[in-house]
Amino acid sequence: MKHSWMTMTGIGLSTAVLIAGMACSAFAEDAPGGRTPAATQAGSPPSAPGGMTHQSGSSIEATSLEDLMLEKGLITMDDWIRIKAEEERKFSERQVVAEFTGSPRWYERITMFGYGMLRYNPTLSTTKPISNYHDRFIGDDQGFGFRRIRWVFAGQVSEHVSVFFQPDFATNLSGNPFVLSMRDAFGDYTFDKDREYKVRLGLQRVPCSFDNWQASRVRMAIDRADATNSCQSSERDTGASFMWTPKHAQVRFKQMLDYMYGPGDYGVLGVWVYNGQGATANEANADKHVAVRLSYPFELPGGRLMEAGINANRGMFNVAMGTAANGTTLFSFNQSGTTAARNYRDERLNAYIYLPPQPWGFIAEGVVGRGPERDGQGVVRSRALNGGYAQLHYQWKYSDTALANFYSRYQYYNGGIKFLAGAPSDRGMQEVEAGIAWQPDPQWEFTLAYTFAHRPNTSLSNLSTATVPGNQFTADANLLRMQMIWFWN
């Protein structure tokens, strides 16, 4: 940004005359007023990842000085993106005020968008039957299946109040893969005109990791990593939070969200208090989880962006033990049957760094803590946990509307999966995945990935009896994973 404006200052009057002439010649005679935006002839701006560019009512006028400067090489693409992000932010703020003051009808202040996610995971080879708690379509005798069908309703209903609802139509319940469930349902109240301070109440994402903040529709890897995602079922819970984001950080978060697969604005500083049992589970003890988030979107030399931060949470988690068909305990032999006996200390500290694909980038995360985990004797204990992942990615934008993301990720985890019955162990889990996420159009994405998995099976090889616990086993498998996403907005 610095060098582009200094260049313009130094060019002087002759360049200004040249640009003015280009702008005049870039209009056709068939548009209203006899003019057509020059950007219809120049290169189009880069599409937002995951098809999430807002198409109606919020686009910036395409004919602009920065478009012409980019076409002539007077500014870089990084400068162009930064200018556009700031323009879109200002336009969005003006639009919110205009919609609120101009329409008393609530339904005219609500926007909708969504996506569907279809998967197919053929197993190329495996030493034993394998399972993956992320994806129910991994395993024997599986076929095509919808992982998600989301429909979002969101809006700024007043100057200070906004709402967000996201139901999912692809929840599996008792063998029915199309059960409706709620994934987000919250309201925000902002205290100031710059929206730097806000309170959020309801079902919402909670601090666990960057991996959990990032929405599935914009994540390159097919599933979240075990170490980070085992923190919270469905990444969400019901509670209250406070977030603070200064204005310049809002601009950078939005820039990464729109163009660089960023998760969005969840605060530079945030504090959460929530139940702790998971998105679709009621609280099972009087203890509440408390969590904090510290993050910052850095601007590097040359205008490139990077986000780094930490997430920490602590509380008591109540483990569901499950029972076998004959009524004997399925997973654990150390429980009295009372609810209090199933409470375990649950605490984690996560750190991450994210460099968006510009065009190269990477993500690295690590987590340490303690949580419930079933041991080899069938006893659930509070045990130390650790894990993490590292991902390298590259983006190839080969046309104005199409791109391909290449990525490779290694992950490991030593700990339990607390929200599955009996907190089965995932200790020793390792996985390598490499794939291509291809967007031939901003509204479509096709991902093809090869995965080598070494992981404990979260289901048992045999059920328990009154005296012998069921056993977990570890399987090695080679998977060819396919994911198809369509977006609408």
Secondary structure as UniProt FT lines:
FT   HELIX           2..11
FT   HELIX           13..25
FT   HELIX           32..34
FT   HELIX           38..40
FT   HELIX           49..51
FT   HELIX           65..71
FT   TURN            72..73
FT   HELIX           77..102
FT   HELIX           106..109
FT   STRAND          110..120
FT   STRAND          123..126
FT   TURN            133..134
FT   TURN            136..137
FT   TURN            140..141
FT   STRAND          145..156
FT   STRAND          161..173
FT   TURN            174..175
FT   STRAND          176..190
FT   TURN            193..194
FT   STRAND          197..205
FT   HELIX           210..213
FT   TURN            216..218
FT   HELIX           226..229
FT   TURN            230..231
FT   HELIX           233..235
FT   STRAND          236..244
FT   HELIX           247..259
FT   STRAND          269..274
FT   TURN            279..280
FT   STRAND          289..299
FT   HELIX           301..303
FT   STRAND          305..318
FT   TURN            325..326
FT   HELIX           340..342
FT   STRAND          343..355
FT   STRAND          360..374
FT   TURN            376..377
FT   STRAND          380..397
FT   STRAND          403..414
FT   TURN            418..419
FT   TURN            421..422
FT   TURN            427..428
FT   STRAND          429..441
FT   TURN            442..443
FT   STRAND          444..456
FT   STRAND          474..488
//
